[in-house]
Amino acid sequence: MTTELSAPGAFRRLAAIVYDCFLLFAILFVASLIPALLLSPEIMSNNAANDSVVHDLNSPLEGGWYRVYLLSLIVAFYSWFWRKSGQTLGMQAWRIKLESSDGGKPSWGQCLVRLAVAVPALGLAGLGYWWIWIDKDGLAWHDRASNTRLRALPKPSKK
């Protein structure tokens, strides 16, 4: 007997987003540290004058290429998790699963559309997320646009 899983509420979605932001912050921190160390040898050596301040050092982490690098890591993070298991770490902790509208794994294209629409949905005071309270199916803007849906997974049964 299969039961239809319900859409998660706003609190669970927000909690999963916050949880994922902590993990993503750590990933982006390490991802920024690596090129900073490789491209700024003065950081690793004592060649910089002791009276210089950090913001006076040449920073390799500026400009468009750096932003593209970080954005590609964010896209890879979400897309990989969503394609692999339908869940990021935050979604696992809050028992939320992403699936295509047909019940399968979302495609790469669906993941990209979902991310592209989720940013303005969150940026407009979260209007695209709060939309779940109005939508008859409990879908946010990025759910509708990408033809995906979130499902609240039941608690595992105790043995």
Backbone as a ProteinNet text record, in pm:
[ID]
protein_1_A
[PRIMARY]
MTTELSAPGAFRRLAAIVYDCFLLFAILFVASLIPALLLSPEIMSNNAANDSVVHDLNSPLEGGWYRVYLLSLIVAFYSWFWRKSGQTLGMQAWRIKLESSDGGKPSWGQCLVRLAVAVPALGLAGLGYWWIWIDKDGLAWHDRASNTRLRALPKPSKK
[TERTIARY]
84.1	0	89.5	74.1	154	67.5	127.8	57.9	125.9	46.8	99.2	162.9	287.8	357.5	315.1	299.6	257.1	375.9	344	447.8	491.4	621	665.9	620.1	605.4	564	677.9	643.7	740.9	854	823.8	928.6	1031.3	987.4	1081.7	1168.1	1107.1	1183.7	1289	1248.9	1341	1453	1419.4	1520.4	1622.4	1576.4	1668	1758	1702.4	1782.3	1891.6	1856.7	1954.9	2063.8	2024.8	2119.5	2216	2161	2245.2	2335.9	2290	2373.6	2499.3	2487.1	2606.5	2707.4	2658.9	2747.6	2805.6	2722.6	2769.3	2870.5	2852.3	2949.4	3086.3	3088.8	3215.5	3280.6	3200.5	3254.1	3311.5	3239.1	3286.7	3407.6	3415.1	3531.5	3657.3	3649.4	3764.3	3794.9	3690.5	3710.6	3775.1	3754.3	3818.2	3960	3981.6	4113.3	4216.9	4177.9	4272.3	4331.9	4251.8	4316.2	4387.2	4338.4	4405.9	4547	4561.8	4694.3	4782.7	4723.1	4802	4841.4	4755	4779.3	4840	4853.5	4914.5	5028.4	5144.4	5255.9	5300.7	5271.6	5312.6	5238.6	5123.3	5050.2	5125.8	5183.8	5252.4	5395.3	5452.9	5590.3	5591.2	5706.6	5721.8	5777	5757.6	5808.8	5728.9	5605.2	5523	5574.2	5574.7	5622.7	5531	5591.1	5513	5412.8	5440.5	5349	5239.7	5236	5130	5001.7	4892.4	4763.3	4711.1	4626.6	4581.2	4508.5	4428	4352.2	4439.9	4567.9	4658.9	4723.2	4708.8	4764.7	4684	4752	4680.1	4592.1	4467.2	4373.8	4343.7	4370.7	4336.5	4188.1	4117.4	3977.1	3884.3	3905.2	3821.5	3777.2	3672.6	3631.5	3531.4	3498.4	3396.2	3429.7	3555.7	3592.3	3577.3	3608.7	3592.5	3445	3361.5	3216.6	3160.9	3207	3164.1	3209.6	3330.7	3384.9	3297	3262.7	3178.2	3037	2982.8	2848.9	2844.8	2949.8	2953.3	2961.7	3027.5	3032.5	2895.3	2823.5	2689.1	2596.1	2600.7	2516.4	2553	2682.1	2726.2	2681.7	2690.2	2650.2	2504.8	2415.3	2273.2	2238	2285.5	2250.4	2298.8	2419.3	2472.7	2389.6	2361.6	2280.8	2140.5	2078.4	1941.8	1936.4	2035.9	2038.2	2073.7	2161.2	2206.9	2096.7	2040.4	1943.8	1816.3	1810.2	1694.9	1701.6	1815	1825.8	1964.9	1968.8	2093.1	2103.7	2210.8	2227.3	2117.6	2085	1977	1842.4	1819.4	1694.6	1687.1	1801.5	1804.1	1769.8	1828.6	1805.1	1659.1	1594.4	1454.6	1356.6	1404.9	1322.8	1238.7	1310.8	1248.8	1318.1	1241.4	1299.3	1246	1336.9	1300.8	1280.1	1173.5	1149	1086.8	1099.3	1034	883.5	805.1	659.5	610.8	689.1	650.5	696.4	760.4	803.2	947.1	1016.2	1154.7	1253.6	1379.4	1484.3	1473.1	1500.9	1499.1	1615.6	1592.8	1698.2	1793.8	1907.3	2001.7	1934.7	1855.2	1785.3	1687.7	1615.5	1523.2	1597.8	1712.9	1793.5	1838.2	1882	1928.1	1813.5	1697.7	1582.2	1539.5	1539.6	1500.6	1590.1	1721.1	1814.2	1796.1	1776.6	1763.1	1638.1	1531.7	1408.1	1408.7	1479.4	1481.7	1549.3	1648.1	1719.6	1626.4	1556.3	1462.7	1344.4	1303.9	1193.7	1229	1353.6	1399.3	1431.5	1486.8	1529.3	1416.2	1299	1183.7	1111.3	1187	1135.3	1076.6	1126.2	1079.2	942.9	892.8	758.6	738.7	840.4	829.4	820.5	874.5	865.2	732.8	691.1	565	445.2	470	365.8	302.2	373.2	319.2	190.2	168.5	46	-73.5	-45.8	-151.9	-175.5	-67.9	-75.4	-157	-246.5	-334.1	-257	-140.3	-58.5	57.5	67.1	175.6	310.6	310.8	434.8	483	614.1	676.6	700	743	766.1	864.6	973.9	1076.3	1029.6	936.9	877.1	797.8	713.2	630.7	717.4	814.8	897.5	979.4	1027.9	1114.9	1040.5	909.3	829.5	879.5	909.9	954.1	864.4	883	807	888	862.2	923.3	821.9	872.7	787.4	843.1	752.7	791.4	794.3	911.3	925.9	880.2	821.2	778.1	898.2	876	979.9	1007	1133.1	1160.5	1094.9	1044.3	977	1080	1045.5	1133.3	1111.5	1219.2	1208.4	1208.1
-116.7	0	124.4	207.8	330.1	448.4	535.4	656.3	775.8	872.9	995.6	1079.2	1118.3	1200.5	1345.7	1414.8	1554.9	1647.1	1768.8	1870.6	1920.3	1945.9	1997.8	2141.9	2179.1	2315	2414.3	2539.6	2648.1	2637.4	2600.2	2591	2484.4	2368.2	2262.1	2302.7	2367.3	2414.1	2515.5	2611.3	2714.9	2655.3	2560.5	2495.8	2420.8	2353.5	2281.9	2380.1	2494.5	2596.4	2649.2	2679.6	2731	2626.6	2502.6	2393.5	2382.5	2387.7	2379	2500.5	2616.3	2736.7	2724.4	2661.8	2640.2	2550.9	2443.1	2352.9	2422.9	2495.8	2566	2674	2741.7	2840.7	2775.7	2659.9	2589.8	2549	2499.7	2459.5	2579.3	2690.3	2809.5	2871.4	2858.6	2908	2832.4	2700.7	2618.6	2642	2651.6	2675.5	2811.2	2907.7	3038.9	3038	2958.8	2951.9	2891.3	2791	2721.1	2815.9	2886.5	2977.6	3094.8	3137.3	3247.6	3206.3	3084.4	3036.9	3009.9	2957.4	2924.7	3048.9	3148.3	3265.2	3383	3373.6	3480.9	3424.3	3405.7	3347.7	3432.9	3564.3	3649.2	3613.1	3549.6	3507.7	3395.7	3305.4	3190.4	3223.1	3327.5	3361.5	3482	3511.2	3627.7	3746.2	3745.6	3853.7	3982.3	3970	4089.9	4164.6	4293.8	4375.1	4355.3	4356.9	4335.3	4447.3	4566.7	4677.1	4690.9	4599.5	4606.2	4546.1	4592.5	4540.4	4443.3	4353.7	4246.1	4299.6	4402.4	4449.8	4517	4542.3	4599.8	4493	4365.2	4259.2	4245.3	4206.6	4182.1	4059.6	4074.8	3964.9	3899.9	3769.7	3700.2	3667.2	3695.7	3656.5	3773.8	3837.7	3950.1	3929.7	3995.3	3997.2	3888.9	3891.4	3803.9	3656.6	3622.6	3480.7	3416.1	3488.3	3436.5	3413.4	3506.7	3491.3	3372.6	3356.1	3241.1	3111.5	3110.9	2994.3	2956.8	3055.2	3027.7	2987.4	3053.9	3019.5	2877.4	2838.7	2701.6	2598.7	2632.5	2541	2527.5	2637.4	2634.2	2550.6	2573.5	2497.5	2349.2	2318.8	2179.4	2113.5	2186.6	2133.7	2087.6	2180.5	2146.6	2043.6	2065.4	1973.8	1832.5	1817.7	1683.9	1611.2	1679.2	1616.4	1583.5	1677.2	1653.5	1539.7	1530.1	1421.8	1288.4	1291.7	1167	1101.7	1177.3	1115.9	1198.2	1314.6	1401.6	1480.8	1472.6	1539.3	1596.3	1720.6	1776.1	1731.1	1767.1	1728	1789.6	1915.4	1980.1	1914.4	1874	1806.5	1668.8	1601.5	1472.4	1491.6	1593.7	1618.5	1651.9	1720.8	1761.4	1673.4	1560.9	1460.1	1520.2	1582.6	1640.8	1578.9	1546.8	1489.1	1562.3	1590.6	1653.3	1544.7	1557	1462.6	1536.2	1475.6	1527.8	1508.4	1578.6	1565.5	1424.9	1349.9	1211.8	1114.1	1164.6	1080.9	1032.5	1059.7	1016.5	1122.2	1095.5	1192.8	1312.4	1431.3	1548.7	1542.2	1594.6	1598.4	1713.4	1715.4	1825.8	1957.8	1955.7	2076.4	2125.5	2033.2	2071.2	2131.9	2076.3	2131.1	2273.6	2297.5	2431.5	2532	2493.1	2582.4	2610.8	2507.1	2522.6	2624.6	2614	2708.6	2849.6	2860.8	2992.7	3065	2992.9	3056.2	3072.3	2983.9	2990.3	3117.5	3166.4	3287.2	3408.2	3441	3554.3	3523.2	3396.5	3359.9	3390.6	3369.7	3401.4	3550.1	3607.6	3747.1	3847.2	3811.8	3902	3882.8	3901.4	3884.8	3746.3	3648.6	3511.3	3484.4	3577.6	3563.9	3432.2	3390	3264.6	3142.2	3152.7	3042.7	3047.6	3168.7	3181.8	3148	3139.7	3106	2969.3	2884.6	2751	2760.5	2871.6	2888.5	2920.7	2972.2	3007.4	2895	2831.7	2729.4	2609.3	2561.8	2450.9	2320.3	2307	2186.7	2206.3	2324.1	2353.1	2366.9	2417.4	2432.3	2576.6	2592.5	2724.1	2757.1	2880.1	2921.8	2830.2	2797.8	2715.2	2571.1	2524.6	2392.6	2393	2493.1	2504.1	2519.5	2610.5	2640	2519.9	2440	2327.1	2194.9	2197.9	2075.4	1971.3	2019.5	1933	1958.8	1878.6	1897.7	1844.7	1900.9	1852.6	1766.3	1660.7	1571	1558.4	1561.8	1540.9	1390.3	1341	1197.9	1167	1048.9	1011.9	979.8	988.4	949.5	800	759.8	615.8	543.1	426.4	350	293	295.9	240.2	89.7	18	-128.7	-180.6
0	0	0	-100.3	-108.3	-68.1	5.8	46.9	-16.4	-54.4	-113	-2.3	-23.2	74.9	58.6	168.8	164.7	140.3	102.3	84	221.3	240	369.5	389.8	514.5	547.7	534.3	551.1	536	637.5	762.3	863.5	827.8	785.3	748.3	630.1	532.2	416.1	458.4	541.3	587	672.3	757.8	841.7	755.2	652.3	562.7	488.2	446.9	378.5	470.8	594.5	690.9	714.8	733.4	755.7	637.7	515.6	396.1	381.1	425.6	416.5	502.2	618.6	701.6	629.5	570.8	497.6	375.1	303.1	184.1	219.8	332.7	378	397.8	462.5	485.7	354.2	260.5	130.1	56.4	55.5	-15.2	54.8	186.6	260.3	217.1	217.4	176.3	29	-52.8	-195.8	-221.4	-134.5	-147.6	-91.9	8.8	71.3	-22.6	-96.8	-185.6	-288.8	-370.9	-466.8	-399.7	-284.1	-214.6	-175.5	-128.7	-89.9	-210.9	-317	-436.6	-516	-519.4	-603.5	-528.8	-399.3	-320.3	-237	-297.6	-223.3	-105.7	-107.8	3.8	132	120.5	239.3	310.7	233.2	290.5	334.7	280.7	317.3	409.6	461.7	548.3	470.7	338.7	256.2	272.7	315.3	334.8	457.5	448.4	560.9	680.1	796.6	918.2	944	893.5	919.4	813.7	716.5	614.2	670.3	619.5	662	556.8	599.4	512.4	389.5	405.7	290	184.5	215.3	117	29.4	65.8	-15.9	-144.1	-251.1	-375.8	-357.9	-386.8	-369.1	-503.7	-515.4	-639.8	-645.7	-537.2	-528.4	-555	-666.1	-705.4	-849.1	-884.2	-1023.1	-1061.2	-1188.3	-1242.6	-1238.9	-1265.6	-1267.9	-1131.8	-1028.2	-892.4	-860.6	-900.3	-877.9	-955.6	-1078.9	-1159.8	-1094	-1041.6	-970.8	-851.3	-768.1	-651.6	-692.5	-791.9	-839.5	-894.5	-967	-1020.4	-907.8	-799	-684.3	-618.5	-608	-549.9	-637.2	-768.3	-861.9	-856.3	-852.8	-846.2	-715.8	-605.7	-475.5	-478.2	-513	-511.5	-618.7	-740.5	-848.9	-822.1	-771.6	-745.5	-639.8	-529.8	-424.2	-473.3	-545.1	-592	-692.6	-780.8	-879.7	-815.4	-715.9	-653.6	-571.8	-476.6	-385.3	-366.2	-429	-410	-281.2	-210.8	-81.6	-60	-12	39.7	185.6	251.3	391	479	454.3	529.4	503.5	381.1	347.6	414.1	426	495.8	643.2	704.2	846.8	874.7	782.6	802.4	725.4	675.2	607.4	494.2	401.4	281.8	161.5	60.4	-60.9	-183	-276.9	-403.7	-506.9	-582.9	-691.2	-808	-923.2	-1041.7	-1025.3	-1101.2	-1089.1	-1119	-1196.8	-1226.2	-1118	-1012.7	-901.1	-909	-1019.3	-1034.7	-989.8	-1019.4	-987.2	-1081	-1030.4	-1119.4	-1218.1	-1338.3	-1439.7	-1408.7	-1479.7	-1463.1	-1500	-1606.5	-1648.8	-1543.5	-1481.2	-1375.8	-1257.3	-1224.7	-1114.3	-1144.9	-1268.7	-1306.2	-1305.3	-1358.3	-1357.1	-1213.9	-1131.2	-990.9	-920.9	-939.9	-878.9	-933.1	-1064.7	-1127.4	-1077.6	-1050.2	-1003.6	-851.9	-780.9	-633.7	-583.4	-655	-610.2	-606	-715.9	-703.7	-611.7	-602.8	-513.5	-368.3	-332.3	-197.4	-185.1	-290.9	-287.7	-277.9	-323.8	-316.7	-184.3	-75.7	61.1	83.3	7.9	24.4	-35.2	-116.8	-172.5	-247.5	-320.8	-395.4	-306.8	-185.4	-89	-14.4	25.6	98.9	10.2	-119.2	-215.1	-185.1	-113.1	-81.8	-2.2	67.6	145	55.1	-64.2	-158.6	-259.9	-302.6	-407.2	-359.8	-444.8	-405.4	-384	-448.4	-433.2	-336.1	-275	-182	-250.3	-373.9	-450.1	-447.8	-439.4	-448.5	-595.8	-623	-761.7	-832.2	-765	-829.2	-847.2	-763.8	-785.2	-915.5	-931.7	-1053.1	-1177.6	-1171.2	-1288.9	-1333.4	-1238.2	-1272.2	-1285.6	-1262.3	-1269.6	-1169.2	-1048.5	-939.4	-819	-715.6	-591.7	-474.8	-359.3	-236	-162.6	-100.3	-23.4	117.2	214	354.2	379.5	415.8	441.7	583.4	604	739.1	828.8	958.3	1053.5	1038.6	1050.3	1042.8	1160	1132.1	1238.6	1335	1462	1565.5	1571.5	1582.3	1586	1725.9
[MASK]
+++++++++++++++++++++++++++++++++++++++++++++++++++++++++++++++++++++++++++++++++++++++++++++++++++++++++++++++++++++++++++++++++++++++++++++++++++++++++++++++

